[in-house]
Amino acid sequence: MSASLILLMFVASATPAVGAGRPSSWSTPVSIDGRVLLTSISCASSSFCVAADGYGNAVIYKHGSWDRPTKVDSTRINSVSCPSALFCVAVDEGGNALTYNGSRWSTPDNIDSGYELTSVSCPSTSFCTAVGGTPGDAQNSNAVIYNGSSWGTPTAVYAHSFATSVSCSSASFCAAVDNGGAPTAYNGNSWSTPVTIDCSCFCGFGVCDGSYARYLNSVSCASASFCVTVDSDGNVFTYGGTLWSRPVNIGGALTLTSVSCPTTSFCAAMADTAASNSSTDALTYNGINWSAPTPVDQPYDLSSISCASPAFCVAVGSNGQAAVYHGHMAPQVGPAHSPHLLRHPVACHVPHPYSLQYNRWSVRLVVTPHSGVIATAVKLGSRFMADDMSSPYLTLWTKRHPNGLSLQLSPCGASHLAGHLRVVHRATKPGLTEFDQSYRIAVDPADPHTSHLDVTQRFIFEEEFVEGLDGRLQDCEPSGQAVVHNPSYHPCARWKLVFSYVFHAGPGDGITSLTAYERLHFRPDGKTIQGAMLAHDCEPFEIADPLGEPCVNGPGGIGRIPGLPGISIFNGDNPLQWETEAYAMRSSCCGAIGTKPGIIDNLHLTTQRSVGLPVPIPPGCLECVHIHWRWGASIGGTAYGNGDPLTGCTSDPVPCAHPGTEQDTVLALVSHNDRNYPSLTGITGLGQNPIISGAAKSYSGTSALTDPVVWFKTSAEGTTGNLFAWGGFFCAPMSAHGSRYGC
């Protein structure tokens, strides 16, 4: 069976043409300083740069040619910074600073005795910051500030590590990095506490074992809300004004030695193979993506780079080599249209509801004024499951919209929606039925070159099957417990709602993060939910959950039998007493990869006064709506994610993990006060506005939260993503076998 129905259409924007222009290129490296190692380069403009070397020499670039090296220091110069052709500062391994006034260099001035100064940054002639540390095992680091006439007293910035680089966008903002993977920031008055962002450890709550910390080699800040730092494992991290991003590998196994960002939409980085016969690659950032590595120098390495603008950079390194980059910022190519997008507006029209039936599932599709397509009157056979299921809202943060855009589908009013919303129903493979709603969102509707977000919401329903008897790898419950519980073999069926997106960036834009909201209102058998329970799957060694609630596995949910898995009940409440929110899963920290478990792992909803506990086997909640976004490793094993959150299998209702995903998910249960969807500004859940209307009262005069609406709020980064991939399961009536239900 296959059917297709276009439900709603909107306006599509035009595709911009590709701009013409000369390609960017690197010059052939030339030797400007014999066979000496050039340690640093700084370019104030395309007509003035200064390079420094390991023997105390400075080499000046003027109007396309290099002067001869000039001896200005008796020891190695580690860093130089030139905000203009009339002012430069250099620092050396002896804690000295030197200044250049456009014609000559000063004598070295010791500004941090006993410390090696590794880096200096001068955003103007009246402000500089130098950083450095003590060599050897007992490392600590200082920062020293220049106010236009003199250097201040050194200030400690790292207690147990060596500062490697500093970059200042103004006198009120600097960022420094170290060999411990922990940036720190200066706000014009003081330095922040360093926070580790780069390590290979398994960490929680922001704590990282320093023995696994990676070496941050360089940092560059174009503004107080845009910095980039690079490490020795090919990773870049971006600072957005408050937090640093997770690592993004752009260099593979290459060591990223230096980065320079003259603007928020352009950076260049140098990468070294770190081999004995090393070579250098360059990578550039266009405000959205990093390029692939481009070979620049072989067999030498160019380890330092400075860009005066997106059109001019210079890199220097070993054997006295220097290479010049001449860039050209061509207009970005706009996103290609999907085949179904229209080029002319059509009249606003909300069509009649559309009903479908397949595999004994029946669903009624309704287009609402503010929430797009929702699935309502969802039934399995004769058993009613849900009033409505949808993902009606999202919030998008981009470089051009750092404060976020709150978006909802408003077919008859002002909207960011471009293109059209369509629904396609199809049987994807035997035993599955699916319907998709897809639409395109214009970030700036008035701009023909704007970024676009393509979104697809997939509703997937699986046919019923009998656990333990159909030869399936994955039953609804890991142990096929329906068979254990009742020899009548009653079927269950799985469902899943998956929110997928692809971001197409326009010029100067790029996605920062996206948050989507899933709304589920269940009414099993057409009745009001009377009891809800949140639980954590305990491993045999766990005594309590992350909040301290005890793990139980004894009869009736009392006590703990050592060596067996069990559960803990959120807040000890069965049923829940209040509107509630809690983390379902968390993204990794400290450079680790993968989504980690949150506080809770599953939700059960029943029309009974409380939820029958699933311990000991057999389970007790036969009539429940079951939603599991994680199974404990000892309960589910590898077939059910091996203890990881179920963020994979986006085209099939079976549960599985995807170790590479990075998602934060909050679950909230809020009281259902009317059947209509609220406007976006009226949501009482999930962080758009105040999420929980009160934690000190119960609802409807009862001792439990009744008739709750389930909200999932999931946040992700990256240009593509699949959210809400865990789904749930529901059981059909026993029909002739009795009055209870399967599962």
C-alpha positions as CSV (number, residue, x, y, z in Angstrom):
1,M,0.0,0.0,0.0
2,S,1.4,3.4,-0.9
3,A,-0.3,6.8,-0.9
4,S,0.9,10.4,-1.2
5,L,-0.9,13.5,-0.2
6,I,0.4,17.1,-0.3
7,L,-1.4,18.9,2.6
8,L,-0.1,22.5,2.6
9,M,2.1,24.8,0.5
10,F,4.0,28.0,1.2
11,V,6.4,30.4,-0.6
12,A,9.9,29.4,-1.7
13,S,12.8,31.7,-2.1
14,A,15.0,31.9,-5.2
15,T,18.3,30.2,-5.5
16,P,21.3,32.7,-5.7
17,A,23.8,32.4,-8.5
18,V,27.3,31.4,-7.9
19,G,29.7,34.3,-7.8
20,A,32.7,34.4,-10.1
21,G,36.2,35.3,-9.0
22,R,39.8,34.2,-8.9
23,P,40.6,31.2,-6.7
24,S,42.5,31.5,-3.4
25,S,46.1,30.3,-3.5
26,W,49.3,30.0,-1.6
27,S,52.6,31.2,-2.9
28,T,55.6,28.9,-3.2
29,P,57.5,29.1,0.1
30,V,60.7,31.1,0.0
31,S,63.6,31.2,2.5
32,I,63.7,34.6,4.3
33,D,66.0,33.7,7.2
34,G,68.6,31.2,6.0
35,R,68.0,27.8,7.6
36,V,66.8,29.2,10.9
37,L,63.5,28.3,12.6
38,L,61.0,31.1,12.3
39,T,58.9,30.9,15.5
40,S,56.2,33.6,15.0
41,I,54.6,35.9,12.4
42,S,52.3,38.9,12.8
43,C,50.7,40.9,9.9
44,A,49.2,44.3,10.6
45,S,48.1,44.6,6.9
46,S,48.9,43.1,3.5
47,S,51.8,45.5,3.3
48,F,53.4,45.0,6.7
49,C,54.4,41.9,8.7
50,V,57.1,40.9,11.2
51,A,58.5,37.4,11.6
52,A,60.7,36.4,14.5
53,D,63.1,33.4,14.9
54,G,64.8,31.2,17.4
55,Y,68.0,33.2,17.5
56,G,66.6,36.6,18.4
57,N,66.2,37.9,14.9
58,A,63.3,39.9,13.4
59,V,62.4,39.9,9.7
60,I,60.1,42.6,8.3
61,Y,57.8,42.3,5.3
62,K,57.0,45.5,3.5
63,H,55.0,46.0,0.3
64,G,55.6,42.5,-1.1
65,S,59.3,42.0,-0.1
66,W,61.2,40.8,2.9
67,D,64.1,42.8,4.6
68,R,67.2,41.1,5.8
69,P,67.0,39.5,9.3
70,T,67.9,42.0,12.1
71,K,69.3,40.9,15.5
72,V,67.1,42.4,18.2
73,D,67.4,39.9,21.1
74,S,70.1,37.6,22.5
75,T,67.7,34.7,23.0
76,R,64.8,32.9,21.3
77,I,61.8,35.1,20.4
78,N,58.6,33.0,20.9
79,S,55.9,35.4,19.7
80,V,55.4,38.8,18.0
81,S,52.2,40.9,17.6
82,C,51.8,44.0,15.5
83,P,48.6,46.0,15.5
84,S,50.1,48.5,13.1
85,A,53.2,49.2,11.1
86,L,54.3,51.6,13.8
87,F,54.0,49.3,16.8
88,C,54.9,45.7,17.5
89,V,55.7,43.7,20.7
90,A,57.9,40.6,20.8
91,V,58.4,38.3,23.8
92,D,61.1,35.8,24.5
93,E,62.0,32.7,26.5
94,G,63.7,34.8,29.2
95,G,60.6,36.6,30.2
96,N,61.5,39.7,28.2
97,A,59.4,42.0,26.0
98,L,60.6,44.2,23.2
99,T,58.7,47.0,21.3
100,Y,59.1,48.3,17.7
101,N,58.2,51.9,16.9
102,G,58.2,51.7,13.1
103,S,62.0,52.2,12.8
104,R,63.8,50.5,15.6
105,W,63.5,47.9,18.3
106,S,63.8,48.6,22.1
107,T,66.2,46.7,24.3
108,P,64.6,43.7,26.0
109,D,62.7,44.5,29.2
110,N,62.2,41.8,31.7
111,I,58.5,41.8,32.7
112,D,58.1,38.3,34.2
113,S,61.3,37.1,35.9
114,G,61.8,33.3,36.0
115,Y,59.0,32.7,33.4
116,E,59.2,31.9,29.7
117,L,56.9,34.2,27.8
118,T,55.3,32.0,25.1
119,S,52.7,34.4,23.4
120,V,51.7,38.0,23.1
121,S,48.7,39.7,21.6
122,C,48.2,43.4,21.0
123,P,44.8,44.5,19.6
124,S,45.9,48.1,19.7
125,T,49.0,50.2,20.4
126,S,47.7,50.9,23.9
127,F,47.0,47.4,25.1
128,C,48.8,44.0,25.0
129,T,48.8,40.8,27.0
130,A,51.7,38.4,27.3
131,V,51.4,34.9,28.8
132,G,54.0,32.4,29.8
133,G,54.9,29.8,32.3
134,T,57.6,28.1,34.3
135,P,59.4,25.3,32.3
136,G,59.7,21.8,33.8
137,D,57.4,19.6,35.8
138,A,56.1,22.2,38.3
139,Q,54.3,24.3,35.8
140,N,52.3,27.4,36.4
141,S,51.6,30.4,34.2
142,N,51.2,34.2,34.4
143,A,49.7,36.9,32.3
144,V,51.2,40.4,32.0
145,I,49.3,43.4,30.7
146,Y,50.7,46.4,28.8
147,N,48.7,49.7,29.1
148,G,50.3,51.7,26.4
149,S,53.3,52.9,28.4
150,S,54.3,50.2,30.9
151,W,53.9,46.6,31.8
152,G,51.9,45.6,34.9
153,T,52.5,43.1,37.6
154,P,52.2,39.4,36.5
155,T,48.9,37.7,37.4
156,A,48.6,34.0,37.8
157,V,46.3,32.4,35.3
158,Y,47.2,28.7,35.5
159,A,48.3,26.9,38.6
160,H,49.3,23.6,37.2
161,S,49.9,24.0,33.5
162,F,51.8,26.0,30.9
163,A,50.1,28.8,28.9
164,T,50.7,28.3,25.2
165,S,48.8,31.1,23.4
166,V,46.8,34.3,24.0
167,S,44.6,36.4,21.7
168,C,42.9,39.7,22.5
169,S,40.2,41.3,20.5
170,S,40.2,44.4,22.6
171,A,41.3,45.7,26.0
172,S,38.3,44.1,27.6
173,F,38.5,40.6,26.1
174,C,41.3,38.1,25.8
175,A,41.4,34.3,25.7
176,A,44.4,32.1,26.7
177,V,44.9,28.4,26.3
178,D,47.4,25.9,27.8
179,N,48.9,22.5,27.5
180,G,46.1,21.1,29.7
181,G,43.2,21.6,27.3
182,A,41.7,24.5,29.4
183,P,41.0,28.0,28.0
184,T,40.6,31.0,30.3
185,A,39.2,34.5,29.5
186,Y,40.0,38.0,30.5
187,N,37.1,40.5,30.9
188,G,39.1,43.7,31.3
189,N,39.5,43.2,35.0
190,S,40.2,39.6,35.8
191,W,40.8,36.1,34.4
192,S,38.2,33.4,34.6
193,T,38.8,30.0,36.1
194,P,40.2,27.7,33.4
195,V,37.7,25.0,32.2
196,T,38.9,21.9,30.5
197,I,37.3,21.4,27.1
198,D,39.8,19.1,25.5
199,C,40.6,15.7,26.9
200,S,40.2,12.0,26.0
201,C,38.7,10.9,29.3
202,F,35.4,9.6,30.3
203,C,34.1,12.4,32.4
204,G,31.0,13.7,34.1
205,F,29.8,17.0,35.4
206,G,32.6,18.8,33.7
207,V,35.4,16.9,35.6
208,C,38.3,15.7,33.6
209,D,41.4,13.7,34.6
210,G,44.2,16.0,33.7
211,S,46.5,13.2,32.7
212,Y,44.4,12.8,29.6
213,A,44.3,16.4,28.7
214,R,45.2,17.4,25.2
215,Y,47.6,20.2,24.2
216,L,46.0,23.4,22.9
217,N,48.6,25.0,20.6
218,S,47.0,28.3,19.5
219,V,44.0,30.6,19.9
220,S,42.7,33.4,17.9
221,C,39.8,35.8,18.7
222,A,38.1,38.0,16.2
223,S,35.7,39.4,18.8
224,A,34.6,38.8,22.3
225,S,32.0,36.3,21.0
226,F,34.2,34.5,18.5
227,C,37.4,32.6,19.1
228,V,39.0,29.4,17.7
229,T,41.5,27.2,19.4
230,V,43.3,24.2,17.9
231,D,45.0,21.1,19.3
232,S,47.6,18.5,18.5
233,D,45.0,15.9,17.4
234,G,43.5,17.9,14.5
235,N,40.6,19.4,16.5
236,V,39.2,22.9,16.5
237,F,37.0,24.4,19.2
238,T,34.9,27.6,18.7
239,Y,33.9,30.1,21.4
240,G,30.6,31.8,21.1
241,G,30.7,34.4,23.8
242,T,29.8,32.1,26.7
243,L,30.8,28.5,26.1
244,W,33.3,26.6,24.0
245,S,32.0,24.1,21.5
246,R,32.8,20.4,21.4
247,P,35.8,19.4,19.4
248,V,35.4,19.2,15.6
249,N,38.1,17.2,13.8
250,I,39.2,19.0,10.7
251,G,42.8,17.7,10.3
252,G,42.4,14.0,10.7
253,A,45.7,12.8,12.4
254,L,47.5,16.1,11.6
255,T,48.7,18.4,14.4
256,L,47.2,21.8,14.2
257,T,49.9,24.2,15.2
258,S,48.5,27.7,14.6
259,V,45.3,29.5,13.8
260,S,44.5,33.1,12.8
261,C,41.0,34.6,12.6
262,P,40.9,38.2,11.3
263,T,37.1,38.1,11.2
264,T,34.3,36.0,12.5
265,S,33.7,34.6,9.0
266,F,37.3,33.7,8.1
267,C,40.1,31.7,9.8
268,A,43.2,29.9,8.6
269,A,45.0,27.1,10.4
270,M,48.3,25.3,9.8
271,A,48.6,21.6,10.1
272,D,51.8,19.5,10.5
273,T,52.2,15.8,9.8
274,A,54.6,15.6,12.8
275,A,56.7,13.1,10.9
276,S,60.5,13.2,10.5
277,N,60.1,14.5,7.0
278,S,57.3,16.8,7.9
279,S,55.1,18.8,5.6
280,T,52.5,21.5,6.1
281,D,48.9,21.7,5.1
282,A,46.6,24.8,5.4
283,L,42.9,24.8,6.1
284,T,40.5,27.8,5.9
285,Y,37.2,28.5,7.5
286,N,34.5,30.5,5.6
287,G,32.2,31.2,8.6
288,I,30.4,27.9,8.0
289,N,32.7,25.1,7.3
290,W,36.4,24.3,7.3
291,S,38.1,23.4,4.0
292,A,40.0,20.2,3.4
293,P,43.8,20.4,4.0
294,T,45.7,22.0,1.2
295,P,49.5,21.2,0.9
296,V,51.6,24.3,1.3
297,D,55.2,23.3,2.1
298,Q,57.2,20.1,1.8
299,P,59.5,18.7,3.3
300,Y,59.4,21.5,5.8
301,D,56.7,22.8,8.2
302,L,55.2,26.2,8.5
303,S,54.0,26.3,12.1
304,S,52.9,29.9,12.6
305,I,50.3,31.9,10.7
306,S,48.9,35.4,10.7
307,C,46.1,36.8,8.6
308,A,45.6,40.5,8.2
309,S,42.3,39.9,6.4
310,P,40.5,37.0,4.6
311,A,42.5,38.0,1.5
312,F,46.0,38.0,3.0
313,C,47.9,35.6,5.3
314,V,51.5,34.7,5.9
315,A,52.8,31.4,7.3
316,V,56.4,30.8,8.6
317,G,58.3,27.9,10.0
318,S,61.4,25.8,9.7
319,N,64.3,26.4,7.5
320,G,63.5,30.1,7.4
321,Q,60.5,29.4,5.1
322,A,57.6,31.8,4.5
323,A,54.5,31.5,2.3
324,V,51.9,34.1,1.4
325,Y,48.1,33.4,1.0
326,H,46.1,35.5,-1.3
327,G,42.4,34.7,-0.7
328,H,39.2,35.6,-2.5
329,M,35.9,35.5,-0.7
330,A,33.4,34.5,-3.4
331,P,29.7,34.6,-2.7
332,Q,28.4,31.4,-1.1
333,V,26.4,29.0,-3.2
334,G,22.8,29.0,-2.1
335,P,21.0,25.8,-1.1
336,A,19.5,23.8,-3.9
337,H,15.7,23.5,-4.0
338,S,14.0,20.3,-3.2
339,P,12.0,19.1,-6.2
340,H,8.7,19.8,-4.6
341,L,9.2,23.5,-3.7
342,L,7.1,26.1,-5.4
343,R,8.3,29.5,-6.7
344,H,5.1,31.4,-6.3
345,P,2.8,31.9,-3.3
346,V,-0.4,29.9,-3.0
347,A,-3.5,30.7,-1.0
348,C,-3.5,29.8,2.6
349,H,-5.5,26.6,3.0
350,V,-5.9,24.2,5.8
351,P,-7.2,21.0,4.4
352,H,-9.6,18.5,5.9
353,P,-8.2,15.8,8.2
354,Y,-6.8,12.7,6.5
355,S,-7.1,9.2,8.0
356,L,-5.0,6.2,7.3
357,Q,-5.0,2.6,8.4
358,Y,-2.3,0.0,8.1
359,N,-1.1,-3.0,10.1
360,R,-4.0,-2.4,12.4
361,W,-2.7,1.0,13.3
362,S,-5.1,3.9,12.5
363,V,-4.1,7.6,12.6
364,R,-5.9,10.8,11.8
365,L,-3.7,13.6,10.4
366,V,-4.7,17.2,11.1
367,V,-3.1,20.4,10.1
368,T,-3.4,23.0,12.9
369,P,-2.9,26.8,12.6
370,H,0.2,26.8,14.8
371,S,1.6,23.3,15.0
372,G,1.8,21.9,11.5
373,V,0.7,18.3,11.1
374,I,-0.3,16.3,14.2
375,A,-1.2,12.7,14.5
376,T,-4.4,12.4,16.5
377,A,-6.8,9.6,17.4
378,V,-3.9,7.1,17.3
379,K,-5.2,3.5,17.8
380,L,-3.8,0.0,17.7
381,G,-6.7,-2.2,16.6
382,S,-9.6,-1.2,18.7
383,R,-7.4,0.1,21.5
384,F,-7.0,3.9,21.7
385,M,-3.5,5.1,22.5
386,A,-3.0,8.9,21.9
387,D,-4.9,12.1,21.4
388,D,-2.0,13.8,19.6
389,M,1.6,13.3,18.7
390,S,3.8,15.9,17.0
391,S,6.9,18.0,17.0
392,P,5.3,21.5,16.7
393,Y,8.1,23.9,17.7
394,L,11.8,24.4,17.3
395,T,14.4,26.9,18.2
396,L,17.4,27.6,15.9
397,W,20.6,29.4,16.8
398,T,22.9,30.5,13.9
399,K,25.9,32.8,13.6
400,R,23.6,35.5,12.3
401,H,21.0,34.8,15.0
402,P,23.0,34.1,18.1
403,N,20.0,34.8,20.4
404,G,18.0,32.1,18.6
405,L,14.9,32.0,16.4
406,S,11.7,30.5,17.9
407,L,9.8,28.8,15.1
408,Q,6.5,27.2,14.7
409,L,4.4,26.3,11.7
410,S,1.9,29.1,11.1
411,P,0.4,28.4,7.7
412,C,-2.0,31.4,7.7
413,G,0.2,34.1,9.2
414,A,3.7,35.6,9.1
415,S,6.2,32.7,9.3
416,H,9.7,31.8,8.5
417,L,8.3,28.8,6.5
418,A,9.4,28.7,2.9
419,G,8.8,25.9,0.5
420,H,5.9,23.7,1.5
421,L,4.8,21.2,4.0
422,R,3.9,17.9,2.6
423,V,2.9,14.5,4.1
424,V,3.7,11.2,2.4
425,H,2.3,7.9,3.6
426,R,4.1,4.8,2.6
427,A,4.8,1.2,3.6
428,T,8.6,1.3,3.9
429,K,9.1,-2.4,4.2
430,P,7.1,-5.4,5.3
431,G,5.5,-4.9,8.7
432,L,6.1,-1.1,8.8
433,T,4.1,1.9,7.9
434,E,5.3,5.5,7.9
435,F,4.1,9.0,7.1
436,D,6.4,11.9,6.8
437,Q,5.9,15.6,7.0
438,S,8.6,17.7,5.5
439,Y,9.1,21.4,5.2
440,R,11.7,24.1,4.6
441,I,12.3,27.1,6.9
442,A,13.9,30.3,5.7
443,V,16.1,31.8,8.4
444,D,15.7,35.3,7.0
445,P,12.6,35.2,4.7
446,A,13.3,38.6,3.1
447,D,16.8,37.7,2.1
448,P,17.0,35.6,-1.2
449,H,20.4,34.2,-0.1
450,T,19.2,33.2,3.4
451,S,20.1,30.0,5.2
452,H,17.5,27.3,5.1
453,L,16.5,24.5,7.4
454,D,15.0,21.4,5.9
455,V,13.0,19.4,8.4
456,T,11.3,16.0,8.2
457,Q,9.1,14.5,10.9
458,R,8.7,10.8,10.5
459,F,5.9,8.8,12.2
460,I,6.8,5.1,12.1
461,F,4.5,2.3,13.2
462,E,5.3,-1.4,13.4
463,E,2.9,-4.3,13.0
464,E,2.0,-6.3,16.1
465,F,4.1,-9.3,17.0
466,V,4.3,-11.8,19.8
467,E,7.4,-11.5,21.9
468,G,9.6,-14.5,22.1
469,L,7.9,-16.3,19.3
470,D,8.6,-14.4,16.1
471,G,12.3,-15.0,16.0
472,R,13.1,-11.3,16.4
473,L,16.4,-10.1,17.8
474,Q,14.6,-7.3,19.7
475,D,11.3,-7.8,21.4
476,C,9.4,-4.9,23.0
477,E,10.9,-5.9,26.3
478,P,14.5,-7.3,26.3
479,S,13.5,-10.6,27.7
480,G,10.3,-11.1,25.8
481,Q,8.5,-10.9,29.1
482,A,5.0,-11.1,27.7
483,V,5.5,-14.8,27.2
484,V,6.9,-15.2,30.7
485,H,3.9,-13.3,32.1
486,N,1.1,-14.9,30.2
487,P,1.1,-18.1,28.1
488,S,-1.6,-16.7,25.9
489,Y,1.1,-14.9,23.9
490,H,-0.3,-11.4,23.5
491,P,1.1,-9.1,20.9
492,C,2.8,-5.7,21.2
493,A,3.6,-3.0,18.6
494,R,6.3,-0.4,18.5
495,W,6.0,3.2,17.3
496,K,8.6,6.0,16.8
497,L,8.6,9.7,15.9
498,V,11.9,10.9,14.4
499,F,12.7,14.6,13.8
500,S,15.4,15.0,11.1
501,Y,17.0,18.2,9.9
502,V,19.5,19.5,7.4
503,F,20.9,23.0,7.7
504,H,21.9,24.8,4.4
505,A,24.0,27.8,5.3
506,G,23.8,31.1,3.5
507,P,26.7,33.6,3.2
508,G,28.3,34.4,6.6
509,D,26.0,32.1,8.5
510,G,26.3,28.7,10.1
511,I,24.3,26.6,12.6
512,T,25.2,26.8,16.2
513,S,22.6,24.5,17.7
514,L,19.0,23.4,17.2
515,T,16.4,22.5,19.8
516,A,13.3,20.6,18.9
517,Y,10.2,19.9,21.0
518,E,8.1,16.7,20.8
519,R,4.6,16.7,22.4
520,L,2.8,13.5,23.3
521,H,-0.6,13.3,24.9
522,F,-1.7,9.7,25.7
523,R,-5.1,8.5,26.7
524,P,-5.0,4.7,26.7
525,D,-8.5,3.2,26.0
526,G,-9.7,6.8,25.7
527,K,-9.2,7.3,29.4
528,T,-7.3,9.9,31.4
529,I,-3.8,8.9,32.7
530,Q,-4.0,8.5,36.5
531,G,-0.5,7.4,37.2
532,A,3.0,8.2,35.7
533,M,6.3,6.9,36.8
534,L,9.9,7.7,35.8
535,A,12.6,5.2,36.5
536,H,16.3,4.5,36.1
537,D,17.7,1.1,35.0
538,C,20.1,0.0,37.7
539,E,23.1,-2.2,36.9
540,P,23.8,-5.1,39.4
541,F,26.6,-3.0,41.1
542,E,24.4,0.1,41.5
543,I,23.0,0.8,45.0
544,A,21.3,4.1,44.1
545,D,20.6,6.3,41.0
546,P,22.4,9.6,40.4
547,L,19.9,11.4,42.7
548,G,20.3,8.9,45.5
549,E,17.1,7.0,45.1
550,P,17.7,3.3,46.0
551,C,17.9,0.6,43.4
552,V,15.3,-2.1,44.0
553,N,14.7,-5.5,42.5
554,G,12.9,-7.4,45.2
555,P,9.3,-8.6,45.1
556,G,6.9,-5.7,44.8
557,G,9.8,-3.3,44.3
558,I,11.0,-3.6,47.8
559,G,14.7,-4.2,48.7
560,R,17.7,-5.1,46.6
561,I,19.0,-8.5,45.8
562,P,22.8,-8.1,45.2
563,G,24.1,-9.1,41.8
564,L,20.8,-8.5,39.9
565,P,19.7,-5.5,37.9
566,G,16.8,-3.4,39.1
567,I,15.3,0.0,38.9
568,S,15.1,3.2,41.0
569,I,12.0,5.4,40.9
570,F,12.4,9.1,40.3
571,N,11.9,11.0,43.6
572,G,10.5,7.7,44.9
573,D,7.1,8.7,43.5
574,N,4.8,6.1,42.0
575,P,2.7,7.8,40.9
576,L,4.3,11.2,40.3
577,Q,2.9,13.9,42.5
578,W,3.9,17.0,40.6
579,E,4.8,18.5,37.3
580,T,8.3,17.2,36.7
581,E,11.3,17.7,34.5
582,A,14.6,15.8,34.4
583,Y,17.5,15.0,32.1
584,A,16.9,11.9,29.9
585,M,20.3,12.1,28.3
586,R,23.3,14.3,28.2
587,S,25.9,15.1,25.5
588,S,29.5,14.3,26.4
589,C,32.0,16.7,28.0
590,C,35.7,17.2,27.9
591,G,36.1,16.2,24.3
592,A,34.6,12.8,24.8
593,I,32.2,11.6,22.1
594,G,28.7,10.2,22.4
595,T,25.5,10.8,24.2
596,K,25.5,9.7,27.9
597,P,22.7,8.6,30.1
598,G,20.8,11.2,32.1
599,I,19.0,10.9,35.4
600,I,16.0,8.8,34.1
601,D,15.8,6.1,31.5
602,N,12.1,5.3,30.9
603,L,8.5,6.6,31.4
604,H,5.4,4.5,32.0
605,L,1.8,5.9,31.9
606,T,-1.2,4.1,33.1
607,T,-4.9,4.6,33.7
608,Q,-4.5,2.9,37.0
609,R,-3.6,4.7,40.2
610,S,0.0,3.6,40.0
611,V,2.4,1.9,37.7
612,G,3.0,-1.8,38.1
613,L,6.7,-2.3,38.6
614,P,8.8,-4.3,36.2
615,V,10.8,-6.0,39.0
616,P,11.0,-8.8,39.5
617,I,10.2,-10.4,36.2
618,P,7.4,-10.6,35.0
619,P,6.5,-7.0,34.5
620,G,3.4,-5.5,36.1
621,C,2.4,-2.7,33.8
622,L,0.5,-4.6,31.1
623,E,-1.8,-1.7,30.2
624,C,0.9,1.0,30.1
625,V,2.2,3.2,27.4
626,H,5.9,2.4,27.5
627,I,8.7,4.8,26.5
628,H,12.3,3.7,27.0
629,W,15.2,5.9,25.7
630,R,17.7,3.7,27.5
631,W,17.9,0.1,28.7
632,G,20.5,-0.9,31.3
633,A,23.4,-2.8,29.8
634,S,22.8,-5.8,32.1
635,I,19.1,-5.7,31.2
636,G,19.2,-5.2,27.4
637,G,22.7,-6.1,26.3
638,T,24.1,-5.1,23.0
639,A,20.7,-5.6,21.2
640,Y,19.2,-2.8,23.2
641,G,22.1,-0.3,23.1
642,N,24.4,-1.9,25.7
643,G,23.5,0.8,28.2
644,D,23.8,3.8,25.9
645,P,20.9,6.1,25.0
646,L,18.8,4.9,22.0
647,T,19.7,7.6,19.5
648,G,20.1,5.4,16.4
649,C,17.9,3.4,14.0
650,T,16.0,6.4,12.6
651,S,14.2,4.4,9.9
652,D,13.1,1.5,12.0
653,P,11.2,1.3,15.3
654,V,13.7,-1.2,16.8
655,P,15.8,0.3,19.7
656,C,19.5,0.9,19.0
657,A,22.3,3.3,20.1
658,H,24.4,5.6,17.9
659,P,27.7,6.2,19.8
660,G,28.6,9.2,17.6
661,T,25.6,11.4,18.4
662,E,25.7,14.4,20.7
663,Q,22.4,15.2,22.2
664,D,20.9,16.8,25.3
665,T,17.4,15.7,26.1
666,V,15.1,16.9,28.9
667,L,11.7,15.2,29.6
668,A,8.9,17.2,31.2
669,L,5.5,16.1,32.4
670,V,3.1,19.1,32.6
671,S,-0.6,19.3,33.4
672,H,-2.9,19.2,30.3
673,N,-5.1,22.3,30.8
674,D,-6.8,22.3,27.4
675,R,-6.9,20.2,24.3
676,N,-5.6,22.9,21.9
677,Y,-1.9,23.5,21.2
678,P,-0.7,26.8,22.8
679,S,1.1,29.4,20.8
680,L,4.8,29.2,21.1
681,T,5.0,31.9,23.7
682,G,2.4,30.1,25.8
683,I,4.2,26.8,26.2
684,T,4.4,25.8,29.8
685,G,7.3,23.5,29.2
686,L,10.8,22.8,28.1
687,G,12.7,26.0,28.6
688,Q,11.1,28.3,26.1
689,N,9.4,30.0,29.0
690,P,9.0,29.0,32.6
691,I,8.9,25.2,32.4
692,I,7.2,24.0,35.5
693,S,4.2,26.1,36.7
694,G,4.8,25.1,40.3
695,A,6.5,22.5,42.3
696,A,4.5,23.0,45.5
697,K,1.0,21.9,44.5
698,S,-0.7,18.9,43.1
699,Y,-3.4,19.1,40.4
700,S,-7.1,18.5,40.1
701,G,-7.3,18.2,43.9
702,T,-5.7,14.8,43.8
703,S,-2.6,13.3,45.3
704,A,-1.0,12.7,41.9
705,L,-0.3,14.3,38.6
706,T,-3.1,13.3,36.2
707,D,-3.7,13.7,32.5
708,P,-0.1,14.8,31.8
709,V,1.3,16.0,28.5
710,V,4.7,14.5,27.8
711,W,7.3,16.9,26.3
712,F,10.7,15.9,25.1
713,K,13.2,18.8,24.4
714,T,16.3,17.7,22.5
715,S,19.2,19.9,21.6
716,A,21.9,19.1,19.1
717,E,24.7,20.7,17.1
718,G,25.9,20.1,13.6
719,T,24.4,20.7,10.2
720,T,22.4,17.4,10.2
721,G,20.7,15.5,13.0
722,N,18.1,12.9,13.9
723,L,16.2,13.5,17.2
724,F,13.7,11.5,19.3
725,A,14.8,8.2,17.8
726,W,13.8,6.0,20.8
727,G,10.0,5.7,20.4
728,G,7.9,3.4,22.6
729,F,5.5,0.5,22.5
730,F,1.9,-0.4,23.2
731,C,-0.1,-3.6,23.5
732,A,-3.2,-4.8,21.8
733,P,-6.3,-6.2,23.5
734,M,-6.3,-9.9,24.4
735,S,-9.6,-10.2,22.6
736,A,-10.9,-13.7,23.3
737,H,-8.2,-14.5,25.8
738,G,-9.4,-12.2,28.5
739,S,-9.9,-8.6,29.7
740,R,-6.3,-7.7,30.4
741,Y,-3.7,-6.7,27.8
742,G,-0.5,-8.1,26.4
743,C,3.1,-7.0,26.9
